């Protein structure tokens, strides 16, 4: 699943880093914290590796 915004992509990257042990899970906040709990490493990798070009800073809510 590709990220819909730059913020979502960055949160997925932080969650992935924590899941891999690069940063402590205690440093996560908000969306990245819930992503780390609810998504697999592969799902996080797919979302974090989304290209940023053309993405809005934040996704609109509908």
Biopython code that builds the backbone (N, CA, C, O; Angstrom):
import numpy as np
from Bio.PDB.StructureBuilder import StructureBuilder

atoms = [
    (1, "UNK", "N", (0.845, -1.169, 0.000)),
    (1, "UNK", "CA", (0.000, 0.000, 0.000)),
    (1, "UNK", "C", (0.896, 1.239, 0.000)),
    (1, "UNK", "O", (1.663, 1.432, 0.944)),
    (2, "UNK", "N", (0.823, 2.070, -1.013)),
    (2, "UNK", "CA", (1.662, 3.269, -1.054)),
    (2, "UNK", "C", (1.139, 4.358, -0.111)),
    (2, "UNK", "O", (-0.055, 4.424, 0.181)),
    (3, "UNK", "N", (2.039, 5.192, 0.348)),
    (3, "UNK", "CA", (1.660, 6.311, 1.214)),
    (3, "UNK", "C", (0.883, 7.335, 0.408)),
    (3, "UNK", "O", (1.149, 7.533, -0.777)),
    (4, "UNK", "N", (-0.083, 7.992, 1.054)),
    (4, "UNK", "CA", (-0.895, 8.996, 0.389)),
    (4, "UNK", "C", (-0.353, 10.402, 0.590)),
    (4, "UNK", "O", (-0.778, 11.329, -0.098)),
    (5, "UNK", "N", (0.592, 10.579, 1.534)),
    (5, "UNK", "CA", (1.166, 11.890, 1.800)),
    (5, "UNK", "C", (2.595, 11.749, 2.301)),
    (5, "UNK", "O", (3.037, 10.661, 2.670)),
    (6, "UNK", "N", (3.305, 12.865, 2.306)),
    (6, "UNK", "CA", (4.682, 12.867, 2.813)),
    (6, "UNK", "C", (4.702, 12.545, 4.301)),
    (6, "UNK", "O", (5.591, 11.835, 4.772)),
    (7, "UNK", "N", (3.729, 13.063, 5.042)),
    (7, "UNK", "CA", (3.671, 12.815, 6.487)),
    (7, "UNK", "C", (3.461, 11.332, 6.778)),
    (7, "UNK", "O", (4.078, 10.783, 7.691)),
    (8, "UNK", "N", (2.602, 10.691, 6.012)),
    (8, "UNK", "CA", (2.342, 9.263, 6.197)),
    (8, "UNK", "C", (3.591, 8.448, 5.861)),
    (8, "UNK", "O", (3.899, 7.472, 6.545)),
    (9, "UNK", "N", (4.299, 8.841, 4.828)),
    (9, "UNK", "CA", (5.517, 8.147, 4.419)),
    (9, "UNK", "C", (6.594, 8.269, 5.508)),
    (9, "UNK", "O", (7.295, 7.302, 5.807)),
    (10, "UNK", "N", (6.714, 9.453, 6.088)),
    (10, "UNK", "CA", (7.704, 9.669, 7.138)),
    (10, "UNK", "C", (7.359, 8.888, 8.406)),
    (10, "UNK", "O", (8.248, 8.345, 9.063)),
    (11, "UNK", "N", (6.066, 8.830, 8.751)),
    (11, "UNK", "CA", (5.631, 8.067, 9.926)),
    (11, "UNK", "C", (5.913, 6.584, 9.731)),
    (11, "UNK", "O", (6.339, 5.899, 10.661)),
    (12, "UNK", "N", (5.676, 6.094, 8.525)),
    (12, "UNK", "CA", (5.951, 4.684, 8.232)),
    (12, "UNK", "C", (7.448, 4.394, 8.341)),
    (12, "UNK", "O", (7.838, 3.331, 8.823)),
    (13, "UNK", "N", (8.275, 5.319, 7.905)),
    (13, "UNK", "CA", (9.722, 5.154, 8.014)),
    (13, "UNK", "C", (10.183, 5.089, 9.461)),
    (13, "UNK", "O", (11.050, 4.287, 9.808)),
    (14, "UNK", "N", (9.604, 5.935, 10.301)),
    (14, "UNK", "CA", (9.951, 5.914, 11.728)),
    (14, "UNK", "C", (9.503, 4.608, 12.376)),
    (14, "UNK", "O", (10.241, 4.020, 13.167)),
    (15, "UNK", "N", (8.301, 4.158, 12.046)),
    (15, "UNK", "CA", (7.792, 2.897, 12.599)),
    (15, "UNK", "C", (8.649, 1.718, 12.143)),
    (15, "UNK", "O", (8.921, 0.804, 12.921)),
    (16, "UNK", "N", (9.068, 1.743, 10.895)),
    (16, "UNK", "CA", (9.919, 0.685, 10.365)),
    (16, "UNK", "C", (11.259, 0.654, 11.088)),
    (16, "UNK", "O", (11.756, -0.419, 11.429)),
    (17, "UNK", "N", (11.845, 1.823, 11.325)),
    (17, "UNK", "CA", (13.117, 1.893, 12.041)),
    (17, "UNK", "C", (12.984, 1.317, 13.448)),
    (17, "UNK", "O", (13.879, 0.617, 13.921)),
    (18, "UNK", "N", (11.879, 1.608, 14.113)),
    (18, "UNK", "CA", (11.667, 1.079, 15.463)),
    (18, "UNK", "C", (11.456, -0.434, 15.426)),
    (18, "UNK", "O", (11.966, -1.159, 16.280)),
    (19, "UNK", "N", (10.714, -0.897, 14.451)),
    (19, "UNK", "CA", (10.447, -2.342, 14.333)),
    (19, "UNK", "C", (11.745, -3.104, 14.075)),
    (19, "UNK", "O", (11.912, -4.229, 14.548)),
    (20, "UNK", "N", (12.654, -2.499, 13.333)),
    (20, "UNK", "CA", (13.946, -3.134, 13.038)),
    (20, "UNK", "C", (14.950, -2.973, 14.169)),
    (20, "UNK", "O", (16.002, -3.611, 14.154)),
    (21, "UNK", "N", (14.641, -2.125, 15.154)),
    (21, "UNK", "CA", (15.523, -1.927, 16.296)),
    (21, "UNK", "C", (16.540, -0.823, 16.111)),
    (21, "UNK", "O", (17.467, -0.697, 16.912)),
    (22, "UNK", "N", (16.385, -0.016, 15.065)),
    (22, "UNK", "CA", (17.323, 1.083, 14.828)),
    (22, "UNK", "C", (17.097, 2.233, 15.803)),
    (22, "UNK", "O", (18.043, 2.933, 16.165)),
    (23, "UNK", "N", (15.863, 2.433, 16.225)),
    (23, "UNK", "CA", (15.536, 3.435, 17.239)),
    (23, "UNK", "C", (14.623, 2.770, 18.270)),
    (23, "UNK", "O", (13.917, 1.816, 17.942)),
    (24, "UNK", "N", (14.629, 3.264, 19.517)),
    (24, "UNK", "CA", (13.762, 2.655, 20.538)),
    (24, "UNK", "C", (12.280, 2.951, 20.253)),
    (24, "UNK", "O", (11.936, 4.050, 19.819)),
    (25, "UNK", "N", (11.422, 1.978, 20.497)),
    (25, "UNK", "CA", (9.983, 2.154, 20.280)),
    (25, "UNK", "C", (9.421, 3.248, 21.170)),
    (25, "UNK", "O", (8.395, 3.844, 20.843)),
    (26, "UNK", "N", (10.073, 3.519, 22.282)),
    (26, "UNK", "CA", (9.593, 4.559, 23.202)),
    (26, "UNK", "C", (9.690, 5.959, 22.593)),
    (26, "UNK", "O", (9.052, 6.887, 23.091)),
    (27, "UNK", "N", (10.469, 6.128, 21.535)),
    (27, "UNK", "CA", (10.600, 7.436, 20.880)),
    (27, "UNK", "C", (9.458, 7.719, 19.906)),
    (27, "UNK", "O", (9.299, 8.856, 19.464)),
    (28, "UNK", "N", (8.662, 6.703, 19.563)),
    (28, "UNK", "CA", (7.576, 6.884, 18.607)),
    (28, "UNK", "C", (6.405, 7.624, 19.244)),
    (28, "UNK", "O", (6.125, 7.471, 20.433)),
    (29, "UNK", "N", (5.718, 8.441, 18.414)),
    (29, "UNK", "CA", (4.545, 9.183, 18.864)),
    (29, "UNK", "C", (3.482, 9.115, 17.774)),
    (29, "UNK", "O", (3.800, 8.930, 16.599)),
    (30, "UNK", "N", (2.245, 9.263, 18.159)),
    (30, "UNK", "CA", (1.140, 9.400, 17.222)),
    (30, "UNK", "C", (1.014, 8.267, 16.228)),
    (30, "UNK", "O", (0.998, 7.093, 16.598)),
    (31, "UNK", "N", (0.924, 8.637, 14.948)),
    (31, "UNK", "CA", (0.670, 7.668, 13.878)),
    (31, "UNK", "C", (1.769, 6.619, 13.779)),
    (31, "UNK", "O", (1.479, 5.445, 13.553)),
    (32, "UNK", "N", (3.022, 7.020, 13.945)),
    (32, "UNK", "CA", (4.107, 6.046, 13.814)),
    (32, "UNK", "C", (4.032, 4.985, 14.905)),
    (32, "UNK", "O", (4.390, 3.830, 14.673)),
    (33, "UNK", "N", (3.570, 5.368, 16.090)),
    (33, "UNK", "CA", (3.437, 4.416, 17.194)),
    (33, "UNK", "C", (2.369, 3.366, 16.883)),
    (33, "UNK", "O", (2.581, 2.173, 17.102)),
    (34, "UNK", "N", (1.224, 3.816, 16.372)),
    (34, "UNK", "CA", (0.162, 2.859, 16.050)),
    (34, "UNK", "C", (0.515, 2.030, 14.821)),
    (34, "UNK", "O", (0.127, 0.865, 14.731)),
    (35, "UNK", "N", (1.245, 2.614, 13.874)),
    (35, "UNK", "CA", (1.687, 1.860, 12.695)),
    (35, "UNK", "C", (2.619, 0.728, 13.104)),
    (35, "UNK", "O", (2.511, -0.383, 12.585)),
    (36, "UNK", "N", (3.526, 1.001, 14.022)),
    (36, "UNK", "CA", (4.486, -0.016, 14.459)),
    (36, "UNK", "C", (3.772, -1.202, 15.101)),
    (36, "UNK", "O", (4.216, -2.343, 14.969)),
    (37, "UNK", "N", (2.666, -0.933, 15.796)),
    (37, "UNK", "CA", (1.918, -1.996, 16.463)),
    (37, "UNK", "C", (1.067, -2.792, 15.491)),
    (37, "UNK", "O", (0.949, -4.010, 15.629)),
    (38, "UNK", "N", (0.469, -2.123, 14.505)),
    (38, "UNK", "CA", (-0.559, -2.775, 13.693)),
    (38, "UNK", "C", (-0.103, -3.260, 12.322)),
    (38, "UNK", "O", (-0.844, -3.989, 11.663)),
    (39, "UNK", "N", (1.090, -2.879, 11.872)),
    (39, "UNK", "CA", (1.522, -3.242, 10.525)),
    (39, "UNK", "C", (2.761, -4.129, 10.558)),
    (39, "UNK", "O", (3.575, -4.050, 11.479)),
    (40, "UNK", "N", (2.889, -4.971, 9.541)),
    (40, "UNK", "CA", (4.061, -5.837, 9.439)),
    (40, "UNK", "C", (5.245, -5.027, 8.902)),
    (40, "UNK", "O", (5.080, -3.917, 8.397)),
    (41, "UNK", "N", (6.430, -5.606, 9.023)),
    (41, "UNK", "CA", (7.628, -4.935, 8.516)),
    (41, "UNK", "C", (7.540, -4.726, 7.008)),
    (41, "UNK", "O", (7.970, -3.688, 6.505)),
    (42, "UNK", "N", (6.994, -5.689, 6.285)),
    (42, "UNK", "CA", (6.857, -5.563, 4.833)),
    (42, "UNK", "C", (5.891, -4.433, 4.467)),
    (42, "UNK", "O", (6.166, -3.653, 3.556)),
    (43, "UNK", "N", (4.754, -4.343, 5.179)),
    (43, "UNK", "CA", (3.792, -3.275, 4.912)),
    (43, "UNK", "C", (4.414, -1.907, 5.172)),
    (43, "UNK", "O", (4.224, -0.971, 4.396)),
    (44, "UNK", "N", (5.161, -1.802, 6.273)),
    (44, "UNK", "CA", (5.832, -0.540, 6.591)),
    (44, "UNK", "C", (6.876, -0.192, 5.533)),
    (44, "UNK", "O", (6.993, 0.963, 5.125)),
    (45, "UNK", "N", (7.627, -1.191, 5.096)),
    (45, "UNK", "CA", (8.639, -0.954, 4.065)),
    (45, "UNK", "C", (7.993, -0.453, 2.778)),
    (45, "UNK", "O", (8.475, 0.500, 2.167)),
    (46, "UNK", "N", (6.901, -1.095, 2.368)),
    (46, "UNK", "CA", (6.210, -0.678, 1.147)),
    (46, "UNK", "C", (5.715, 0.755, 1.251)),
    (46, "UNK", "O", (5.806, 1.514, 0.285)),
    (47, "UNK", "N", (5.193, 1.133, 2.410)),
    (47, "UNK", "CA", (4.674, 2.489, 2.585)),
    (47, "UNK", "C", (5.814, 3.506, 2.692)),
    (47, "UNK", "O", (5.720, 4.605, 2.146)),
    (48, "UNK", "N", (6.873, 3.143, 3.385)),
    (48, "UNK", "CA", (7.992, 4.066, 3.569)),
    (48, "UNK", "C", (8.779, 4.279, 2.284)),
    (48, "UNK", "O", (9.406, 5.324, 2.109)),
    (49, "UNK", "N", (8.755, 3.311, 1.391)),
    (49, "UNK", "CA", (9.549, 3.441, 0.159)),
    (49, "UNK", "C", (8.789, 4.123, -0.973)),
    (49, "UNK", "O", (9.283, 4.179, -2.099)),
    (50, "UNK", "N", (7.601, 4.639, -0.693)),
    (50, "UNK", "CA", (6.820, 5.374, -1.682)),
    (50, "UNK", "C", (7.583, 6.626, -2.107)),
    (50, "UNK", "O", (8.181, 7.305, -1.273)),
    (51, "UNK", "N", (7.562, 6.925, -3.385)),
    (51, "UNK", "CA", (8.203, 8.147, -3.884)),
    (51, "UNK", "C", (7.458, 9.365, -3.356)),
    (51, "UNK", "O", (6.228, 9.361, -3.304)),
    (52, "UNK", "N", (8.175, 10.396, -2.968)),
    (52, "UNK", "CA", (7.566, 11.602, -2.410)),
    (52, "UNK", "C", (7.126, 12.600, -3.470)),
    (52, "UNK", "O", (6.266, 13.439, -3.200)),
    (53, "UNK", "N", (7.684, 12.528, -4.646)),
    (53, "UNK", "CA", (7.383, 13.524, -5.673)),
    (53, "UNK", "C", (5.890, 13.522, -6.002)),
    (53, "UNK", "O", (5.315, 12.475, -6.302)),
    (54, "UNK", "N", (5.273, 14.693, -5.944)),
    (54, "UNK", "CA", (3.864, 14.834, -6.244)),
    (54, "UNK", "C", (2.926, 14.543, -5.103)),
    (54, "UNK", "O", (1.711, 14.649, -5.271)),
    (55, "UNK", "N", (3.451, 14.175, -3.931)),
    (55, "UNK", "CA", (2.613, 13.879, -2.784)),
    (55, "UNK", "C", (2.360, 15.167, -2.003)),
    (55, "UNK", "O", (3.253, 16.004, -1.879)),
    (56, "UNK", "N", (1.131, 15.328, -1.471)),
    (56, "UNK", "CA", (0.876, 16.496, -0.592)),
    (56, "UNK", "C", (1.569, 16.275, 0.745)),
    (56, "UNK", "O", (1.913, 15.148, 1.101)),
    (57, "UNK", "N", (1.769, 17.362, 1.478)),
    (57, "UNK", "CA", (2.386, 17.243, 2.797)),
    (57, "UNK", "C", (1.498, 16.401, 3.724)),
    (57, "UNK", "O", (1.991, 15.543, 4.457)),
    (58, "UNK", "N", (0.186, 16.654, 3.682)),
    (58, "UNK", "CA", (-0.785, 15.894, 4.471)),
    (58, "UNK", "C", (-1.930, 15.486, 3.563)),
    (58, "UNK", "O", (-2.323, 16.244, 2.676)),
    (59, "UNK", "N", (-2.461, 14.303, 3.777)),
    (59, "UNK", "CA", (-3.589, 13.814, 2.986)),
    (59, "UNK", "C", (-4.863, 14.505, 3.468)),
    (59, "UNK", "O", (-5.018, 14.788, 4.656)),
    (60, "UNK", "N", (-5.758, 14.769, 2.545)),
    (60, "UNK", "CA", (-7.035, 15.368, 2.909)),
    (60, "UNK", "C", (-7.965, 14.304, 3.467)),
    (60, "UNK", "O", (-7.895, 13.145, 3.059)),
    (61, "UNK", "N", (-8.822, 14.679, 4.381)),
    (61, "UNK", "CA", (-9.748, 13.732, 4.989)),
    (61, "UNK", "C", (-11.065, 13.754, 4.229)),
    (61, "UNK", "O", (-11.646, 14.817, 4.010)),
    (62, "UNK", "N", (-11.530, 12.587, 3.831)),
    (62, "UNK", "CA", (-12.823, 12.476, 3.144)),
    (62, "UNK", "C", (-13.636, 11.416, 3.797)),
    (62, "UNK", "O", (-14.764, 11.156, 3.377)),
]
sb = StructureBuilder()
sb.init_structure("model")
sb.init_model(0)
sb.init_chain("A")
sb.init_seg("    ")
for serial, (resi, resn, name, xyz) in enumerate(atoms, 1):
    if name == "N":
        sb.init_residue(resn, " ", resi, " ")
    sb.init_atom(name, np.array(xyz, "f"), 0.0, 1.0, " ", f" {name:<3s}", serial, name[0])
structure = sb.get_structure()
